[in-house]
Amino acid sequence: MMKSQGVVTASDPDPHVQENVEQTLRMILEYSTAFSEKTQTLVHGLQSHHDLDCRFLGTMLSFSDFYKSKKDLTKPQ
């Protein structure tokens, strides 16, 4: 017996699946925002720390665009 293989598409998507996807995306956005805010707080705290190694770590992290705030990224250079 030979089975056919292919992509199965549903004509009517399950509304519960769509709700779950939307809820998951909202949660990811919330977690992403919270992570960015906490990381920025950590970087700023490291930059003013009394330990030179901590300050150096804060300086190195501040060079990464990933840890910069969105307003810092939109400033013209």
N, C-alpha and C positions, 0 to 999 in steps of 0.2 A: 504494500500500500504506500502510496506517495501522498504526503501532506503538502498542501500549498502554503507558502509562507508569504507574508506581505505586511503592509501597514494597515492596521485596522483603525478606521475613523468612525466616530459616533456622529450621527446626524443631529441628535439632540443632546448637547452636553448636560451632564448632571449638575443642577444648580448648587448642590452641596459642595461639589468639587470646586466650582468657581468661587463660592464663599470662602472655602478653606484656603484657596490660593490667594485671594485678596487679603484675608486675615494674616496669612503668613508673610506676605509682602509688607503689610503695615508693621508687623512685629519686627521684621528685618530692618525697616527704615528707623523704627524707634531705637532698636539696639545699636544701629550704626551711628545714629545721632548721639546717643548716650556715650558710646565708646569714644567718639571723636572729642566730645566735651571733656570727658575724664582724662583722655590722653593729653589734650592741650593743657589742662590743669597740672598734670604730672610734669610735662615739659617745662612749663613756667616755674613750677616749684623747684625742679632740678637746677634750672638756670640761676636761681638765687640761693642755692644750698651752700652751707659753709664748707662742705667737703669738695675739694677740687675735682676729684673723680666724678662726683655726681654732677657738678657744673659742666664738666666736659661731656658727659653723657647727654645732658640737656642741650648743649650746643650742637652735638652731632645729630640728635633727633630733630632739632629745629631746622636743620638743612634739608630735611626730607619734606617734599610737598604733601606727603600723606598726612603729616601731623600738623600742617598749617590750617588755620581757620579759613573758611570760605571767603571772608572779607579780605584776608591777606592775599588770597589767590586772585581776587578781582582787581586789585590795585594795579594801575599802569606802571610799567617799569621804565 
